[in-house]
Structure formats: C-alpha cells, structure tokens
C-alpha cells in the first residue's frame, strides 16, 4: 500500500502540469498510479478549480485528521456516550455534561458522526435524537377566541424578579391537548429559573379538572410556589379557586403572545418527543407523566451550564 502523497510530490505535479504532461505521464514520472494522480487533482483543488500544492496538502491533512477523530476514544467511553444518548440527551447535552464533570472532552459534532455512522450500520441510537421536521404554525389573531375572563392579573403586574429569573418559585402553566376531542390532555407546570417540570393528567380538558390537578401538583411542595403565569385558555378560568386553596397568585400572558411564556413553550416542545401531536392520550396515566417529567428533569440543559433542572431545583431549595 502506497503512502500518502507528499508535499514535494504535489509541487512536482504542478510543474509537470505546466509542461502539459498527461495524467499518465505525471504518474509515471513520480511513481504513482494514474488513478492516484486523477483523484489528487479532483479532491484537493481549490473551489475555483485551480490546483495549488500548498492548499492541496492542507486539504489532505485536514481530511486525515477528521477521519481519525473517532479513534481517540476507547470502547468504554463510547459505551458511556451511547448510554447517555439512550436517555434521550442530545449530543450537545452529552458533550457539555461530560466536560462539566471532568469525565470526557468530546465535541457534539463527533458524537453526531458516531450516531449517524451507527445508523448506516443498522443501529438504533439515532432514534433517541429529537427530529426537527415539524413546521411551527404562526397564531396571529385579532381576537382571543378561547374566552375572556374579567379581573385577571396581567403579566406586566408580576414582581420584577420573575422576568429576570433571579429567584426560584415562579412557574408557568400550560396544557397539551391530545387527539381525544376535548377529553384527555396533560397539564404542565415549569419553574422559570431551573426549568424543573411537573406534569398532571387531565381526563377532561376543562377548568374544574385543571384546577383540581394544579392544586394537587402545588401541594407536593407548596413552599416552592410564589407565582404562576398562565395563557388565556379556558381551562384556567378556575384560577381563583386555585389561589384560594394554595395562596399562589395567578398572572395571565397577553393573548397569542407565546414568547411571554417561553419556558413553558420550550418545555412543551421537549415533551412532544414522548407525546406527539395528533395522538390520543387516553392510555397515558400519572405514572407515565411522572416518568417523562423525571427524564426531562434529569437531562442537562445548555442554559444551565449543562447541569440538570433537578440538580438546580434541589440546590435552590
């Protein structure tokens, strides 16, 4: 097997090309096969088509470096990486968490390459990656068609520290509809600073069930709740009952301004990995939802410095 073409040979190729030698003549002159010369001229030329020996050499060195990148990691290290991917962590989360804890320095690009090479070999690791193929629908309307509610507090009335995420205890609440014609759905409550998630099953998508489930979720750790911010869905029209039962004040976002509740919107996107749109939630029970919440709460987040929501939530308590 021949060694890689050297820089001196690349300069010789240029000289021979200027003398209008054919590929076969160049190959014969420097002791290489014609196919090797042809491949060198096609793979390592500039985007303009010109062949420059220095540039060609740098292209070749960079290509070899990339091809050898995955050999720097042991089989045990790859077992660990694949285990974390199997927990539905993204390659970026795996990379950041391993680096944070001083376990392994590996880029998320290298992990992606490993995952896709595994897929090409028939592996299943890629199925744990989130697929960003769904289009988002803009929801601009001039009227809040889901009902109006008098006396509710606007989001602008919240304490200043809520917006800045400087303290914990401020939550956002929302619901995720199933394809059950207004029946089975899921309630989600997310702590703004840490991203810590709680989920509750709603057998009926209505104010009475939503209020009952919210009171139950707050009751798990009532001292950790200072405020709750909701959208304008009719399922939250029982907010006064919740306030009376728990003492936690409710605030409401501007209709159709989803960015005002960005924490909950982003978290609902993560939940859709396990509860896709247009599927029934009749078979989902509270145990299933607690398991999903646990998965997301123990998944490292970039905005938390690759710590987990659960880790940050516990430390803040």
C-alpha positions in Angstrom: 0.0 0.0 0.0 1.4 3.4 -1.1 2.0 6.2 1.4 0.1 9.4 1.2 1.3 11.9 -1.5 3.9 14.2 -0.1 4.1 17.9 -0.4 7.2 17.6 -2.7 5.2 15.3 -5.0 2.4 17.9 -5.1 4.9 20.5 -6.2 6.2 18.1 -8.9 2.6 17.6 -10.1 2.2 21.3 -10.6 5.5 21.6 -12.5 4.5 18.6 -14.8 1.1 20.0 -15.4 2.6 23.3 -16.6 4.6 21.3 -19.0 1.3 19.9 -20.3 2.1 16.4 -19.3 -0.8 13.9 -19.3 -2.1 12.2 -16.1 -0.4 9.0 -17.1 2.9 10.8 -17.8 2.8 12.6 -14.4 2.0 9.3 -12.7 4.9 7.6 -14.5 7.3 10.4 -13.6 6.6 10.4 -9.8 6.0 6.7 -9.5 2.2 6.8 -8.7 -0.7 5.2 -10.4 -2.8 7.3 -12.9 -5.9 6.9 -10.7 -4.0 8.3 -7.7 -3.0 11.4 -9.7 -6.5 11.8 -11.0 -8.0 11.5 -7.5 -5.5 14.0 -6.1 -6.3 16.6 -8.8 -10.1 16.3 -8.3 -10.2 16.1 -4.5 -7.7 18.7 -3.5 -8.1 21.5 -5.9 -9.4 25.0 -4.9 -13.1 25.8 -5.4 -12.1 27.8 -8.5 -10.7 24.6 -10.0 -7.0 25.6 -9.7 -4.6 23.1 -8.2 -2.2 24.7 -5.6 0.2 22.3 -3.9 0.2 24.1 -0.5 -3.6 24.2 -0.4 -3.9 20.7 -1.6 -1.6 19.5 1.2 -3.6 21.3 3.8 -6.9 19.8 2.5 -5.4 16.3 2.7 -4.0 16.7 6.2 -7.4 18.1 7.5 -9.2 15.2 5.9 -7.0 12.6 7.6 -7.4 14.4 10.9 -11.2 14.2 10.6 -11.2 10.6 9.6 -9.1 9.7 12.6 -11.0 11.7 15.1 -13.2 8.9 16.5 -10.2 6.6 17.2 -9.2 8.9 20.1 -11.9 7.4 22.3 -12.0 4.0 23.9 -14.8 1.4 23.7 -15.8 2.1 27.3 -16.0 5.9 26.6 -18.3 5.2 23.6 -20.5 2.9 25.8 -20.9 5.8 28.2 -21.8 8.3 25.3 -24.3 5.9 23.8 -25.8 5.3 27.2 -26.5 9.0 27.7 -27.9 9.3 24.1 -30.2 6.4 25.1 -31.5 8.6 27.9 -32.7 11.0 25.1 -30.0 13.5 25.7 -28.9 15.5 22.7 -25.2 15.2 21.6 -24.7 18.8 22.8 -26.1 17.9 26.2 -23.9 14.8 26.4 -20.8 16.7 25.4 -21.5 19.6 27.8 -22.3 17.3 30.8 -19.3 15.1 30.3 -17.0 18.2 30.1 -18.7 19.8 33.1 -18.0 16.8 35.3 -14.4 16.3 34.0 -15.3 12.8 32.7 -14.5 13.2 29.0 -13.8 16.0 26.5 -15.7 15.2 23.3 -17.4 17.5 20.8 -21.1 17.2 19.9 -20.0 17.0 16.3 -18.0 13.9 17.0 -21.0 12.4 18.7 -23.3 13.2 15.8 -20.8 11.4 13.5 -20.8 8.4 15.7 -24.6 8.3 15.8 -25.0 8.6 12.0 -22.3 6.0 11.3 -24.2 3.7 13.7 -27.4 4.3 11.8 -25.7 3.4 8.5 -24.7 0.1 10.0 -28.3 -0.6 11.0 -28.0 0.7 14.6 -30.9 2.3 16.5 -29.1 5.0 18.6 -30.3 7.8 16.2 -33.9 7.1 17.2 -33.2 8.9 20.5 -32.4 12.2 18.8 -35.1 14.8 18.6 -36.3 15.2 15.0 -36.8 18.9 13.9 -39.0 18.2 10.9 -42.3 19.7 12.1 -43.2 23.2 11.0 -44.5 25.7 13.5 -47.7 27.4 12.8 -48.0 31.2 13.5 -51.1 32.1 15.5 -51.7 35.7 14.9 -55.4 36.7 15.5 -57.1 40.0 16.4 -59.4 38.4 18.9 -59.0 35.9 21.8 -61.4 33.2 20.6 -60.9 31.0 23.7 -62.9 33.2 26.0 -62.3 36.3 28.1 -62.1 36.4 31.9 -62.7 39.5 33.9 -60.5 40.5 36.9 -57.4 38.5 36.0 -53.9 40.0 36.6 -51.8 40.8 33.5 -48.3 39.5 33.2 -47.0 43.1 33.5 -48.1 43.1 37.1 -45.7 40.3 38.2 -42.9 41.1 40.6 -39.7 42.3 38.7 -37.7 39.3 39.8 -40.0 37.0 37.8 -38.9 38.4 34.5 -35.2 38.3 35.4 -35.3 34.7 36.6 -33.2 35.8 39.6 -35.1 33.7 42.1 -36.9 30.4 42.1 -40.6 29.8 42.8 -42.1 31.4 39.8 -43.8 28.9 37.5 -45.5 28.8 34.1 -48.5 26.6 33.5 -50.0 25.2 30.2 -51.8 22.2 28.8 -51.1 19.8 26.0 -54.1 18.6 24.1 -54.4 15.0 22.9 -56.4 13.8 19.9 -59.4 13.0 22.1 -61.9 15.7 21.1 -61.6 17.8 24.3 -61.1 14.9 26.8 -57.7 13.5 27.7 -54.9 16.1 28.0 -51.9 16.9 30.1 -51.2 19.8 32.5 -47.6 21.1 32.6 -46.0 23.4 35.2 -42.5 24.6 34.7 -40.3 26.6 37.1 -38.8 29.5 35.2 -35.3 29.7 36.6 -34.4 26.0 36.8 -36.7 24.5 34.1 -38.0 22.0 36.6 -41.1 20.3 35.3 -44.2 18.8 36.9 -47.0 17.1 34.8 -50.5 16.1 35.6 -53.1 14.0 33.7 -56.5 15.6 32.8 -59.3 13.2 32.0 -61.4 16.2 30.9 -59.9 19.3 29.3 -61.9 21.7 31.5 -61.5 24.3 34.2 -62.7 22.0 37.0 -60.2 19.2 36.3 -57.3 21.6 35.6 -57.9 23.4 38.9 -58.0 20.2 40.9 -54.8 18.9 39.3 -53.0 22.2 39.7 -53.9 22.3 43.4 -52.6 18.7 43.7 -49.3 19.5 42.0 -48.7 22.6 44.1 -49.5 20.5 47.2 -46.4 18.4 46.6 -44.1 21.2 47.6 -46.3 24.3 48.4 -43.4 26.3 49.8 -41.7 26.2 46.4 -44.5 28.3 44.7 -44.6 32.1 44.7 -46.4 32.9 41.4 -47.9 31.1 38.4 -48.2 32.6 34.9 -50.8 31.1 32.5 -52.0 31.6 29.0 -55.7 32.5 28.2 -57.1 29.0 27.8 -60.5 28.4 29.3 -59.1 25.5 31.4 -57.5 28.2 33.7 -60.8 30.0 34.3 -60.8 28.4 37.7 -57.7 30.3 38.8 -59.5 32.0 41.7 -60.3 28.6 43.2 -56.6 27.7 43.0 -55.5 31.0 44.6 -57.9 30.4 47.5 -56.8 26.9 48.0 -53.0 27.5 47.8 -52.4 31.2 48.2 -50.4 31.3 45.0 -51.3 34.3 42.8 -52.0 33.8 39.1 -50.9 36.1 36.2 -52.0 35.9 32.6 -50.0 36.5 29.4 -51.1 38.7 26.6 -53.4 36.6 24.3 -51.4 35.0 21.5 -48.0 36.2 22.8 -46.5 32.8 23.4 -43.0 34.2 23.8 -44.1 35.7 27.2 -44.2 32.1 28.5 -41.1 30.9 26.7 -40.0 28.5 29.4 -43.3 26.5 29.1 -43.4 26.7 25.3 -39.9 25.3 25.0 -40.6 22.6 27.6 -43.8 21.5 25.8 -41.7 21.1 22.7 -39.5 18.7 24.6 -42.5 16.8 25.9 -43.8 16.3 22.3 -40.9 13.8 21.8 -42.8 11.5 24.1 -46.4 12.7 23.4 -46.5 13.6 19.7 -49.2 15.8 18.3 -52.4 14.2 16.8 -52.2 11.1 19.1 -54.6 10.0 21.8 -53.6 10.5 25.5 -56.3 8.1 26.8 -53.7 5.4 27.6 -51.4 7.8 29.5 -51.7 7.8 33.3 -50.0 9.9 36.0 -47.2 7.3 36.4 -46.3 7.7 32.8 -46.2 11.5 33.1 -44.1 11.4 36.2 -41.6 9.2 34.3 -41.5 11.7 31.4 -41.0 14.6 33.8 -38.2 12.7 35.5 -36.5 12.1 32.2 -36.6 15.8 31.3 -35.6 16.9 34.8 -32.5 14.8 34.8 -31.4 15.8 31.3 -28.7 18.5 31.2 -29.5 21.9 29.7 -27.2 24.2 27.9 -28.7 27.4 29.6 -28.0 25.8 33.0 -24.3 25.3 32.2 -25.1 21.6 31.4 -26.5 21.0 34.8 -29.9 19.3 35.1 -33.1 21.1 36.1 -33.5 18.7 39.1 -29.9 19.5 40.3 -30.6 23.2 40.1 -34.0 22.9 41.7 -32.8 20.9 44.6 -29.8 23.2 45.2 -32.2 26.2 45.2 -34.4 24.6 47.8 
